[in-house]
Amino acid sequence: MKKRSLPALLVLPATAALVLSGCSTGDAGASGGDADGGAIAVVASTNVYGDIATTVGGDLVDVTSIISDPSQDPHSYEADARTQLAVSKADVIVENGGGYDPFVDTMVDASGTDATVISAVDVSGLDPEAGHDDHDHADEASDAATTDDHDDHDHAAFNEHVFYSLPSMAALATAMADEFGRVDTANADTFTANAEAFGAKVADLEAQAASIEAAHDGESVAYTEPVPGYLFDAMGLVNVTPDAFSEAIEEGDDVSPAVLNETLKLFSDGRVDLLAYNEQTSSPETEQVEAAATDAGVAIVPVTELLPEGEDYVSWQQSNIDAISEALGK
């Protein structure tokens, strides 16, 4: 089973046990509000997108986040009947896209819903076919770090963790406001104003990232998985993790001894300033990398793919920026 692409959906019949794997800010079975004057029914693949939908829609939307438990691995999700029911009754569905949460499309197809599906990847304008460029300094960092053939950061696989792309999330909020306003025209101005307020907060986060770039542009970092890649890009930080390592971890494959040894040497040789460690997935190889960073005195910044309990999108990313800034000694 691949870890990066969430596994195929298990669609249960409507008579199956109704146990929701995620959590909802409203009733997962609530009907849409475009026709009867109730709240707009929104289904989001994760609580990251559910939170942004709630921020834009306020009490005018009823949001179901399919996956929202920070201890739950999004890459091993299996849907249930209640979630399928929520999808069938939704007015708007928000997914990450880019191969990250294909279970959403499976449920949409199975339900026959005519809800509008908003894809964060599509809204972002990023091109999944073009791969992900780990910053303009990738070539020089690669030359300085290693001469191994596999260390080709300019041709790394597309990084579908677009929720760490700040401008993409501001654009997503705007897209949500537009769609909510189409469903509920009487409150279109409210949705637009909420999206603009969210965008202003995200712009402040972008300014903080730019400030870190001014002080640390070109510094080398590593990660167990490319979860914070877009945020690192915004800060001018250069990922020097061997692609063969992070890709194997993403796919749930074994890491070759040679690649693991090269990754561990990043820390023993003092070539990186911090390690971003995905707290939601681990393996013997990532645990060895974490131990190597600890032994070398390299700062470790934990990252997640879901909102931690008690956080909203802005506070979550603020915490990430603060942790990275502290780790870099800004």
Phi, psi and chi 1 to 4 in degrees:
 res  aa     phi    psi   chi1   chi2   chi3   chi4
   1 MET       -  127.8  177.2 -178.5   67.0      -
   2 LYS   -74.8  139.2  -67.2 -175.2  177.1 -179.2
   3 LYS   -83.9  -29.8  -65.7  178.0   64.6 -179.1
   4 ARG   -77.3  -44.5 -172.3   55.1   13.5 -161.1
   5 SER   -90.4  121.8  -66.7      -      -      -
   6 LEU   -61.5  144.3  -70.2  120.8      -      -
   7 PRO   -67.8  165.4   26.1  -34.9      -      -
   8 ALA   -58.2  144.0      -      -      -      -
   9 LEU   -71.9  139.1  169.1   71.8      -      -
  10 LEU   -98.0  103.5  172.8   62.7      -      -
  11 VAL   -90.8  119.0  179.3      -      -      -
  12 LEU   -97.3  154.7  -58.0  179.7      -      -
  13 PRO   -66.8  159.2   22.7  -33.4      -      -
  14 ALA   -63.6  -17.5      -      -      -      -
  15 THR   -88.5   -1.3   55.2      -      -      -
  16 ALA   -72.0  168.7      -      -      -      -
  17 ALA   -59.6  135.7      -      -      -      -
  18 LEU   -96.3   85.8  -58.1 -177.2      -      -
  19 VAL  -123.8  111.8  179.7      -      -      -
  20 LEU   -82.9  126.9 -175.2   61.8      -      -
  21 SER   -74.3  -31.9  -66.1      -      -      -
  22 GLY   -94.5 -153.4      -      -      -      -
  23 CYS  -140.9  164.2   73.9      -      -      -
  24 SER  -132.5  147.2  169.9      -      -      -
  25 THR   -82.3   -3.9   58.4      -      -      -
  26 GLY  -149.4 -167.0      -      -      -      -
  27 ASP   -78.7  124.3 -179.8    2.0      -      -
  28 ALA   -63.3  -18.2      -      -      -      -
  29 GLY  -102.4    9.1      -      -      -      -
  30 ALA   -66.2  143.0      -      -      -      -
  31 SER   -84.2  160.3   61.2      -      -      -
  32 GLY   -66.2  159.5      -      -      -      -
  33 GLY  -110.9    7.8      -      -      -      -
  34 ASP   -70.1  -30.1   53.8  -25.2      -      -
  35 ALA   -98.3  -34.4      -      -      -      -
  36 ASP  -106.8    7.0   58.2   14.3      -      -
  37 GLY    85.0    3.8      -      -      -      -
  38 GLY   -82.6 -173.3      -      -      -      -
  39 ALA   -68.1  151.7      -      -      -      -
  40 ILE   -71.0  126.8  -59.3  171.3      -      -
  41 ALA   -83.5  118.7      -      -      -      -
  42 VAL  -121.5  132.9 -178.8      -      -      -
  43 VAL  -116.6  126.9  173.1      -      -      -
  44 ALA  -117.8  144.9      -      -      -      -
  45 SER   -66.5  -36.3   62.3      -      -      -
  46 THR  -136.0  169.0   73.0      -      -      -
  47 ASN   -70.9  -15.6   65.3   -4.4      -      -
  48 VAL   -62.0  -50.1  174.3      -      -      -
  49 TYR   -75.5  -30.5  -62.8  121.9      -      -
  50 GLY   -63.5  -38.6      -      -      -      -
  51 ASP   -66.7  -42.9  175.1   75.3      -      -
  52 ILE   -65.0  -38.9  -63.2  174.0      -      -
  53 ALA   -62.5  -41.3      -      -      -      -
  54 THR   -66.3  -38.5  -60.9      -      -      -
  55 THR   -62.2  -41.3  -61.8      -      -      -
  56 VAL   -76.6  -39.5  172.9      -      -      -
  57 GLY   -93.8  -21.4      -      -      -      -
  58 GLY    58.5 -141.5      -      -      -      -
  59 ASP   -80.9    6.6   58.7    7.8      -      -
  60 LEU   -89.8   -2.7  -62.0  170.9      -      -
  61 VAL  -126.1  151.8  -63.3      -      -      -
  62 ASP  -118.2  106.4 -179.0   11.4      -      -
  63 VAL  -104.1  129.6  179.5      -      -      -
  64 THR  -110.2  117.5  -62.6      -      -      -
  65 SER   -96.7  116.9  -65.3      -      -      -
  66 ILE   -63.5  -46.4  -63.2  173.7      -      -
  67 ILE  -118.5  121.4  -57.0  177.2      -      -
  68 SER  -145.2   -2.4   51.1      -      -      -
  69 ASP   -83.5  115.6 -177.7   -8.5      -      -
  70 PRO   -58.2  -21.2  -24.0   34.7      -      -
  71 SER   -86.1   -6.3   66.5      -      -      -
  72 GLN   -88.1  133.1 -175.2  177.4    8.8      -
  73 ASP   -81.6  114.0 -179.3    2.3      -      -
  74 PRO   -59.2  -22.6  -21.2   32.9      -      -
  75 HIS   -84.4    2.6  -48.4  -61.1      -      -
  76 SER  -125.9   29.3   58.4      -      -      -
  77 TYR   -77.5  138.2  174.9   73.2      -      -
  78 GLU  -129.2  129.7  -69.3 -176.1  -10.5      -
  79 ALA   -77.5  165.5      -      -      -      -
  80 ASP  -130.2  179.4   55.1   45.6      -      -
  81 ALA   -65.4  -37.4      -      -      -      -
  82 ARG   -67.2  -38.6 -168.7  177.7 -178.8 -171.5
  83 THR   -64.5  -42.6  -49.8      -      -      -
  84 GLN   -59.7  -38.5 -177.3   71.4   62.2      -
  85 LEU   -65.0  -42.3 -179.4   61.4      -      -
  86 ALA   -59.8  -43.0      -      -      -      -
  87 VAL   -61.3  -42.0  168.5      -      -      -
  88 SER   -65.5  -24.5   71.1      -      -      -
  89 LYS  -102.8    2.1  -68.3 -179.3  174.1  -68.3
  90 ALA   -73.5  148.6      -      -      -      -
  91 ASP   -90.7  -36.5  -62.8  -51.5      -      -
  92 VAL  -137.8  136.5 -179.9      -      -      -
  93 ILE  -122.8  133.1  -62.1  168.9      -      -
  94 VAL  -119.0  124.2 -174.9      -      -      -
  95 GLU  -125.9  163.9   65.2  175.3    0.3      -
  96 ASN   -74.0  -47.8 -174.8   89.0      -      -
  97 GLY    79.9 -174.1      -      -      -      -
  98 GLY    69.7   17.4      -      -      -      -
  99 GLY    90.2    1.2      -      -      -      -
 100 TYR   -77.4  -42.2 -178.6   80.0      -      -
 101 ASP  -132.5   60.6   44.5   10.5      -      -
 102 PRO   -64.8  -14.0   24.8  -35.4      -      -
 103 PHE   -61.5  -26.0   62.3   86.4      -      -
 104 VAL   -65.3  -47.9  173.3      -      -      -
 105 ASP   -62.9  -36.6  -65.3  -30.9      -      -
 106 THR   -62.9  -43.1  -56.1      -      -      -
 107 MET   -67.5  -38.9  -76.6 -167.5  -72.2      -
 108 VAL   -60.9  -45.4  168.0      -      -      -
 109 ASP   -64.6  -38.9  -68.4  -18.0      -      -
 110 ALA   -71.9  -31.4      -      -      -      -
 111 SER   -83.3  -25.4   69.8      -      -      -
 112 GLY    71.8   17.7      -      -      -      -
 113 THR   -65.5  150.8  179.4      -      -      -
 114 ASP  -105.7   20.0   59.3   -2.0      -      -
 115 ALA   -63.0  149.4      -      -      -      -
 116 THR   -74.9  131.0  -62.9      -      -      -
 117 VAL  -105.3  120.4  178.0      -      -      -
 118 ILE  -101.7  122.2  -58.3  174.9      -      -
 119 SER  -101.5  123.2  164.5      -      -      -
 120 ALA   -62.5  -36.7      -      -      -      -
 121 VAL   -64.1  -44.3  168.5      -      -      -
 122 ASP   -62.2  -43.7  -70.1  -12.4      -      -
 123 VAL   -65.6  -33.4  169.3      -      -      -
 124 SER   -63.9  -27.7   73.2      -      -      -
 125 GLY    82.6   -3.0      -      -      -      -
 126 LEU   -72.1  147.9  -61.3  166.8      -      -
 127 ASP  -103.7  106.6 -176.6    2.0      -      -
 128 PRO   -60.7  -23.2  -22.9   34.6      -      -
 129 GLU   -81.4  -14.8  -59.2  -58.6  -38.9      -
 130 ALA   -92.3   -7.8      -      -      -      -
 131 GLY    77.4 -175.4      -      -      -      -
 132 HIS  -122.4  122.6  176.6   58.7      -      -
 133 ASP   -91.7  115.3 -177.8   -1.5      -      -
 134 ASP   -79.6   61.1  -72.0  -41.0      -      -
 135 HIS    82.1  157.7 -164.7  -99.7      -      -
 136 ASP   -64.2  -22.2  -67.1  -21.0      -      -
 137 HIS   -87.9    8.9  -62.6  -80.0      -      -
 138 ALA   -59.8  -41.6      -      -      -      -
 139 ASP   -63.9  -45.6  -76.7  -25.2      -      -
 140 GLU   -69.1  -33.4   63.4 -174.3   75.5      -
 141 ALA   -66.9  -38.9      -      -      -      -
 142 SER   -64.3  -42.4  177.2      -      -      -
 143 ASP   -63.3  -40.2  -68.1  -18.7      -      -
 144 ALA   -73.4  -32.5      -      -      -      -
 145 ALA   -84.9  -41.8      -      -      -      -
 146 THR  -163.9  157.2 -179.1      -      -      -
 147 THR  -109.3    8.3   58.0      -      -      -
 148 ASP   -62.8  143.7  -76.9    6.0      -      -
 149 ASP   -63.5  -32.7  -68.8  -21.3      -      -
 150 HIS   -77.4  -11.7   71.6  -97.8      -      -
 151 ASP   -84.4   73.3 -167.3    9.4      -      -
 152 ASP  -119.6   86.5 -177.3    1.9      -      -
 153 HIS   -72.1  -23.5  -60.9  -76.1      -      -
 154 ASP   -70.6  -14.3  -73.3  -32.6      -      -
 155 HIS  -120.0   26.2  -64.4   89.1      -      -
 156 ALA   -65.9  156.5      -      -      -      -
 157 ALA   -61.5  155.4      -      -      -      -
 158 PHE   -58.0  133.7  175.3   70.3      -      -
 159 ASN   -90.8  105.2 -178.3    0.9      -      -
 160 GLU   -81.7    2.0   66.7  -95.6   24.7      -
 161 HIS   -80.5   62.0  -57.7   92.4      -      -
 162 VAL   -71.8  -10.4  -65.8      -      -      -
 163 PHE   -69.9   -9.8   38.4   89.2      -      -
 164 TYR   -94.4    1.5  -87.6   80.7      -      -
 165 SER   -93.0  104.8  168.4      -      -      -
 166 LEU   -60.0  -49.8  -61.5  172.2      -      -
 167 PRO   -62.0  -30.8   19.2  -31.3      -      -
 168 SER   -66.0  -37.3  -65.6      -      -      -
 169 MET   -73.2  -31.7  -66.7  -56.5   96.3      -
 170 ALA   -65.6  -41.4      -      -      -      -
 171 ALA   -65.6  -36.3      -      -      -      -
 172 LEU   -64.2  -42.0  177.8   63.4      -      -
 173 ALA   -60.6  -39.5      -      -      -      -
 174 THR   -64.1  -42.3  -62.0      -      -      -
 175 ALA   -63.7  -39.5      -      -      -      -
 176 MET   -62.6  -45.0  -71.7 -178.2 -177.6      -
 177 ALA   -60.3  -41.4      -      -      -      -
 178 ASP   -61.9  -44.3  -69.5  -15.5      -      -
 179 GLU   -72.3  -40.7 -175.7   56.6   27.8      -
 180 PHE   -60.9  -38.6  -65.4  168.3      -      -
 181 GLY   -68.3  -28.8      -      -      -      -
 182 ARG   -70.7  -39.2 -173.0 -167.4   66.0   78.2
 183 VAL   -72.9  -41.0  176.1      -      -      -
 184 ASP  -125.2   82.2 -179.8    1.1      -      -
 185 THR   -63.3  -29.5   56.2      -      -      -
 186 ALA   -64.3  -25.0      -      -      -      -
 187 ASN  -113.8   19.3  -69.4  -64.0      -      -
 188 ALA   -58.5  -41.1      -      -      -      -
 189 ASP   -64.5  -35.2  -70.7  -15.0      -      -
 190 THR   -64.5  -45.4  -63.0      -      -      -
 191 PHE   -61.6  -42.3  -59.2  135.5      -      -
 192 THR   -62.9  -44.3  -62.6      -      -      -
 193 ALA   -63.1  -40.0      -      -      -      -
 194 ASN   -65.5  -40.3  -69.9  -16.1      -      -
 195 ALA   -66.0  -37.9      -      -      -      -
 196 GLU   -67.1  -38.4  -70.9  175.4  -10.9      -
 197 ALA   -64.8  -41.4      -      -      -      -
 198 PHE   -62.9  -44.4  174.1   80.1      -      -
 199 GLY   -59.4  -35.6      -      -      -      -
 200 ALA   -65.9  -39.1      -      -      -      -
 201 LYS   -67.5  -40.2  -67.6  179.2 -180.0  179.6
 202 VAL   -65.8  -37.0  170.9      -      -      -
 203 ALA   -61.4  -35.9      -      -      -      -
 204 ASP   -64.7  -40.3  178.6   64.1      -      -
 205 LEU   -63.0  -40.5  -63.1  176.1      -      -
 206 GLU   -61.9  -38.5  -68.8 -175.7   75.9      -
 207 ALA   -64.4  -38.4      -      -      -      -
 208 GLN   -65.3  -40.8  -66.3  177.8   53.0      -
 209 ALA   -62.8  -39.8      -      -      -      -
 210 ALA   -65.1  -34.8      -      -      -      -
 211 SER   -65.2  -39.0  177.6      -      -      -
 212 ILE   -66.1  -39.3  -67.8  173.8      -      -
 213 GLU   -59.6  -40.2  179.9 -179.6   24.9      -
 214 ALA   -61.0  -30.9      -      -      -      -
 215 ALA   -94.5  -23.5      -      -      -      -
 216 HIS  -132.3   19.1  -62.6  -80.8      -      -
 217 ASP   -55.8  128.1 -171.5   33.9      -      -
 218 GLY    90.2   -4.8      -      -      -      -
 219 GLU   -71.1  148.2  -67.3 -173.5   12.8      -
 220 SER   -92.1  138.0  -61.8      -      -      -
 221 VAL  -136.4  169.9  -64.1      -      -      -
 222 ALA  -136.7  160.1      -      -      -      -
 223 TYR  -146.6  155.4   48.1   49.8      -      -
 224 THR   -76.7  -33.8   56.5      -      -      -
 225 GLU  -143.4  154.3  -63.3 -178.9   68.1      -
 226 PRO   -78.7   34.6   29.6  -36.6      -      -
 227 VAL   -55.7  -50.6  173.8      -      -      -
 228 PRO   -92.1   19.6   37.0  -34.1      -      -
 229 GLY   -55.1  -44.8      -      -      -      -
 230 TYR   -67.8  -33.9  -67.2  109.4      -      -
 231 LEU   -69.5  -39.8 -171.7   57.6      -      -
 232 PHE   -60.7  -42.5  -80.2  173.7      -      -
 233 ASP   -56.8  -45.1  -70.2  -10.0      -      -
 234 ALA   -64.1  -24.3      -      -      -      -
 235 MET   -94.0    1.9  -64.1  174.2  171.6      -
 236 GLY    75.0   14.2      -      -      -      -
 237 LEU   -85.9  145.3  -56.5  175.4      -      -
 238 VAL  -110.8  117.8 -178.2      -      -      -
 239 ASN   -76.0  125.6  166.9   53.3      -      -
 240 VAL  -116.1   12.6  -64.7      -      -      -
 241 THR   -62.1  131.8  -49.2      -      -      -
 242 PRO   -55.2  130.7  -26.4   35.0      -      -
 243 ASP   -56.2  -36.6  -70.5  -20.6      -      -
 244 ALA   -62.8  -28.1      -      -      -      -
 245 PHE   -75.7  -57.1  177.2   84.0      -      -
 246 SER   -64.4  -34.5   56.0      -      -      -
 247 GLU   -68.6  -38.5  -70.8  173.2    3.4      -
 248 ALA   -64.8  -41.3      -      -      -      -
 249 ILE   -63.5  -42.5  -62.8  -58.9      -      -
 250 GLU   -61.3  -39.2  -74.7 -171.4  -65.9      -
 251 GLU   -86.3   -5.1  -62.6  -63.9  -29.6      -
 252 GLY    74.1   24.2      -      -      -      -
 253 ASP   -96.2  163.9  -64.3  -26.8      -      -
 254 ASP   -70.5  145.5  -67.5  -26.9      -      -
 255 VAL   -95.7  130.3  179.0      -      -      -
 256 SER   -65.6  150.6   72.6      -      -      -
 257 PRO   -56.0  -37.8  -27.5   36.8      -      -
 258 ALA   -65.8  -43.5      -      -      -      -
 259 VAL   -68.3  -40.8  169.7      -      -      -
 260 LEU   -62.2  -43.1  177.0   59.1      -      -
 261 ASN   -62.9  -40.8 -177.6   62.8      -      -
 262 GLU   -63.7  -38.8 -178.4 -176.9   -7.3      -
 263 THR   -66.3  -43.1  -55.5      -      -      -
 264 LEU   -63.1  -33.3  -63.8  175.7      -      -
 265 LYS   -67.5  -20.8  -73.9 -178.5   64.4  178.3
 266 LEU   -56.3  -33.4  -66.5  174.9      -      -
 267 PHE   -90.3  -44.2  -53.2   97.5      -      -
 268 SER   -66.1  -27.7   60.0      -      -      -
 269 ASP   -89.0   -1.8  -68.4   -9.5      -      -
 270 GLY    69.0   33.3      -      -      -      -
 271 ARG   -93.4   -7.2  -74.3  169.9   18.0 -152.9
 272 VAL  -127.7  153.3  -63.6      -      -      -
 273 ASP   -98.1  -19.8  -63.5  -63.9      -      -
 274 LEU  -161.0  160.1   70.2   82.8      -      -
 275 LEU  -120.7  126.4  167.7   68.6      -      -
 276 ALA   -93.8  122.8      -      -      -      -
 277 TYR  -116.4  120.7 -170.3   93.7      -      -
 278 ASN   -72.2  111.2 -175.4   -2.0      -      -
 279 GLU   -71.0  -18.3  -72.2 -169.0  -50.1      -
 280 GLN   -87.7  -14.0  -70.7 -178.1 -118.1      -
 281 THR  -136.6  144.5   59.8      -      -      -
 282 SER  -148.6  162.0   64.7      -      -      -
 283 SER  -154.5  168.2   68.5      -      -      -
 284 PRO   -56.2  -35.5  -28.3   37.2      -      -
 285 GLU   -69.2  -44.2  -67.2   89.9   -8.7      -
 286 THR   -67.7  -32.2   61.5      -      -      -
 287 GLU   -67.5  -35.6  -69.9  170.5   -0.8      -
 288 GLN   -66.1  -39.6  -72.1 -175.9   62.9      -
 289 VAL   -64.8  -43.6  167.2      -      -      -
 290 GLU   -60.4  -42.8 -177.1 -179.2   26.7      -
 291 ALA   -64.3  -39.5      -      -      -      -
 292 ALA   -64.1  -40.5      -      -      -      -
 293 ALA   -64.2  -42.6      -      -      -      -
 294 THR   -62.1  -45.8  -60.5      -      -      -
 295 ASP   -62.6  -32.7  -68.8  -16.1      -      -
 296 ALA   -87.6   -2.3      -      -      -      -
 297 GLY    74.2   21.4      -      -      -      -
 298 VAL   -84.5  132.2  173.3      -      -      -
 299 ALA   -63.5  138.8      -      -      -      -
 300 ILE  -112.6  125.1  -61.4  173.5      -      -
 301 VAL  -110.3  111.6  175.8      -      -      -
 302 PRO   -73.0  140.1   26.4  -32.9      -      -
 303 VAL  -130.7  157.7  -65.5      -      -      -
 304 THR  -134.8  163.7   62.3      -      -      -
 305 GLU  -101.9   -7.9  -61.5  179.7   54.2      -
 306 LEU  -123.9  159.3  -61.7  174.3      -      -
 307 LEU   -67.2  127.5  -68.6 -175.9      -      -
 308 PRO   -63.7  156.7  -21.0   33.5      -      -
 309 GLU   -57.6  133.9 -174.5  175.1   -3.6      -
 310 GLY    84.9   -0.9      -      -      -      -
 311 GLU  -104.6  149.7  -61.1  -86.3   13.2      -
 312 ASP  -108.1  178.8   58.9   27.8      -      -
 313 TYR   -59.0  -46.5 -179.6   80.0      -      -
 314 VAL   -65.9  -45.6  171.8      -      -      -
 315 SER   -66.2  -34.3   67.4      -      -      -
 316 TRP   -62.6  -50.3  176.2   47.5      -      -
 317 GLN   -69.8  -29.8  -69.1  -59.6  -27.9      -
 318 GLN   -62.9  -41.6 -177.7   66.5   67.3      -
 319 SER   -63.3  -40.1  -64.7      -      -      -
 320 ASN   -64.0  -43.9  -71.4  -33.4      -      -
 321 ILE   -64.2  -42.9  -70.0  171.8      -      -
 322 ASP   -62.1  -42.4  -69.3  -16.2      -      -
 323 ALA   -65.3  -41.8      -      -      -      -
 324 ILE   -66.3  -43.2  -66.1  168.9      -      -
 325 SER   -60.2  -44.1  178.5      -      -      -
 326 GLU   -64.4  -41.1 -178.6  178.2   -3.9      -
 327 ALA   -63.6  -34.9      -      -      -      -
 328 LEU   -82.3  -11.6  -67.0  173.2      -      -
 329 GLY    77.2   31.6      -      -      -      -
 330 LYS   -70.4      - -176.3  177.6 -176.7  -62.1
